[in-house]
Amino acid sequence: MLKSSHKTGLVFFPAFDWAIDPTHPEREERLLYTQDQVTEEGIFDIQGIVEYKPDLVTPEDIQRTHFCVPDERTVTTESHLISAGGAKAIANAVMNKEVKNGFALVRPPGHHSMRVSHGGRGFCHINIEAVMVEYIRSKFGLKRIAVVDTDCHHGDGTNDIFWHDPDVLFISLHQDGRTMYPGTGFPGELGGPNAKGSNLNIPLPPGTSTEGYLYVIKNCVLPVLEEFKPDIIVNSAGQDNHYTDPLTNMNFSAQGYAQLTSMLKPDIAVLEGGYSIEGALPYVNLGIILAMAGLDYSGVIEPDYNPDRLKQSVSLTDKIKKTTDQIMGYWNQRDQMREAAGTPGDILIRHREVFYDTDNIFERQKEKIRICRDCGGSFEVDSKATPGHHILGVHIPINACDACKEKAYEFYDKADKTKYHKIYLQDRPKDYYEVKQ
Amino acid sequence: MILGLDVGGTHTDAVLLSSSGIQERVKVPTDPDDLFKSVLSGFSALLKHTDPEQVRRVVISTTLTTNAIVQKTMAPVGMIVSAGPGIDPEHFRTGRHYYAVGGSINHRGREKAPVNEMEIQDIARVMQKAGIEYVGVVSKFCVRNPSHEILIKRILNKYFKKVFLGHHVSGNLNFPRRIATTHLNASVFSLHKNFFQAVEKSLEEMGITVPIQILKADGGTMTLSASMIFPAQTVLSGPAASIMGAIPHAPAGQDAIVLDIGGTTTDIAFLVDKTPLLEPVGIRRGQYKSLIRSLRTDSKGIGGDSALRVNDGKLTIGPDRLGPAMAFGGPGPTPTDALVVLGLMDEGDKDKAREGIRQIAAQLSMDDREAADHIFRSCCNIILKKTFEMIDRLNSKPVYTVHDFLEGYKLSPAKILLLGGPARFFAEKIEDMYKIDTLAVPESSVANAIGAALARTTCEVSLNADTEQGIVTAHEEDFAEPISKTFSEDELVETAYTLLKEKAENAGADPDNIDEVEVVEFQEFNIVRNFSPRGKIFRTKMQLKPGLIKGYESVLSTNG
């Protein structure tokens, strides 16, 4: 009789009746073969593996994380609410100690979705991990959270949402942005002035194999986590680093994914991308589930797996080592970088352009943040989308100091109502959200 | 006339039904060492006043296979499993003669590694030498492509009496459960065959020539010949018989709870519009999990003979049974003794019952009557609490589509049906305590035999169509046909219906009773590779719902 070494929760929500469009990579078929494999293996019969029904996130859950424009209803479908609700259900199970860890196998994904959401970017409308993280912080009072994004694409949405937050460590491993959507995630992108070094982006060259991934985990991710001492570790478990993925150019394997999971020991894993639905997903997901449950995964090997063909070159290995050293360098200098970023009380301005490839929206942002050493710093973001709305969002971080709270209300009260369609206030300390039209 | 017979752990119950109601009812003690004798004495008693020529239908439910499993008296059988990538099949070992072999099929049913025929030959010789007569063969994803199982069987045929294949067990995926179920089939086969052939012969001698039907765990029936393919389906048909017996009294269009309160345990089940709920995958009892279709029942360790104790000033009931109630010569007090003390039950030794209840009353600092009432209420409370916990679990089961999430059926029972010995004492109390319409089913002591007698044939077919590979299959039925790229949902449903009808008739269904067809599952997926559509995958499951044959239900319910 198979029995896991501890209790592991699973939420399985394949959304068999939802798709962006019939031939889109993010379609009904995506988790079909995974479900077949997992069911055939008898995973849900293993003693210690507990299956949970996905929850449904509420507008309030989303409002902790996003400024949805014009509102949550317009930006999401039921599937998005259930998918994020799947992550929430696992979070509840883990935080209430019903299980030691858990994995939400849900779709659609979320990690390209930024704080301001005018619609779909990279198949994502709301950021399911970020919504879950903010839920955990508000409901369970956790302070320090690490999100490790192992999707092959840069987790630019999660990166954006926690950009100014020194208490959320975001680490993204991804294929080099010069060769891959969304074209961001370079080592120099380290977080906002108050949170420098709490965003770590680790671009990897095309062709990185299991060896390279595990090297980065061992020599960068684990030492950083060790020092950061998060209360929980979340894994955005994208599965498109696989050697058979049609959208990417990496050489990762199911065994590699399982080993990565064993090393990282995430408390919560949430499925992100992964579009080799037949050749990779069934094996990768099975490997991750077994690894999370502390069960033997040595038999989970893709039928066409050939390690010799997937070997990475020496020059590639060198390149990865150099990037790892560079990131560790940044991490070790994070305090100095925050000092150098500005004087407390100053307002720093940043201009950005965001393209929504899924919904074909172009957004311009102007962000103002208060430099602060006592908290993450309040900020306002002026966002204009074509086609679409012009809004202003004001954010007060969850651990905000009084000066930043005051500044935020000044942003909010002084905002010119005639200039914006809507003005939003996200008051995280009070867990409160307000919209002015 | 219909004969229904249910061999229970302590009693064998039998009824003779006609279209005007119950003609005969018989209860004889079960001889656990000779079930055959119990069956025959049941039938002889029933047919005392009836001409056997008039019997049109005979349905039997027995604990034969269940006992064999519980007592581990099954014959040793061999198992050959081919797993391919995934969990080590060693975890699913069924016994000494268990061999994991090469070969692999993937989730789409494509061969990824061939069978090693030499390897199979060698294993066959080893097992034959060890005296093995029956063998089970299971390959992973055989539900999608059984060719490896069929090839292995072809090699094994000359060495063994019978070879059982995994893909005949169920259209559902679940490799470990398929191994356990195939092993069970092979293990109970000879016992099952010998027993029922003997029963058939004896009934023939009595003058009954109609084919015998056997009750399955899903509350449906099958003919003796159909049962030879899958004898393990008769496992745990006992609880199913009782649940089926409650159906005539269930409200139409509403949900109902069925509680079968026995001596040691209470079985809990649910009816939705007179149709019992099924286990989603298969029978599951503690550690033991299978792909055997079964009614959803849960057995809890509380009944009329449960042991009563007081721990730290708090009363506990069960889960064990030390013996009968003190009123009936047992060693310790039980809820039945409380019923006697309360004057609800007339049978038994009143003094002995009071003596037992007094032990409990003293520890609870109550008087006898007060304690008896407390015991009785606690008993009702525990049973109902377990029932509502089960409803909560059912209502929180995972869903896989947006539609199911939004439209998920929520069970909300409007009526409780009680069966079993103490049922009639409990009905009033439960209704009083929970304000739910509660009924002790009339003829409750033979409701199980009535359930068996009236159960109609059930079956299920699972189809998988893959237009990319150009094939529609129902491997469980040994069915595979080529299809075109334009194969449609309608064609799939039509094919499924034809197969279902055929299967039902082969299992002995009366053509008048095969209209309760239901599509239990339907899914359709586009297969897309490199952004262009390559075809579609269609999946469907269709079933004949468990229920009663026509023409008798109303007679029984008006009798009540």
Interface residues (C-beta under 8 A of the other chain):
Chain A: M1 L2 V11 F12 F13 P14 A15 F16 D17 W18 P22 T23 P25 R27 E28 E29 L32 Y33 Q35 D36 Q37 T39 E40 E41 G42 D45 E51 Y52 K53 P54 L56 T77 E78 S79 I82 P246 E278 P282 Y283 L286 L290 L295 D296 S298 G299 V300 I301 E302 P303 D304
Chain B: A83 G84 P85 G86 I87 D88 H91 S104 N106 H107 R108 K112 A113 K140 F141 V143 N172 L173 N174 F175 P176 R177 Q287 K289 S396 K397 P398 V399 Y400 T401 V402 H403 F405 L406 Q523 F525 N526 I527 V528 N530 F531 S532 P533 I537
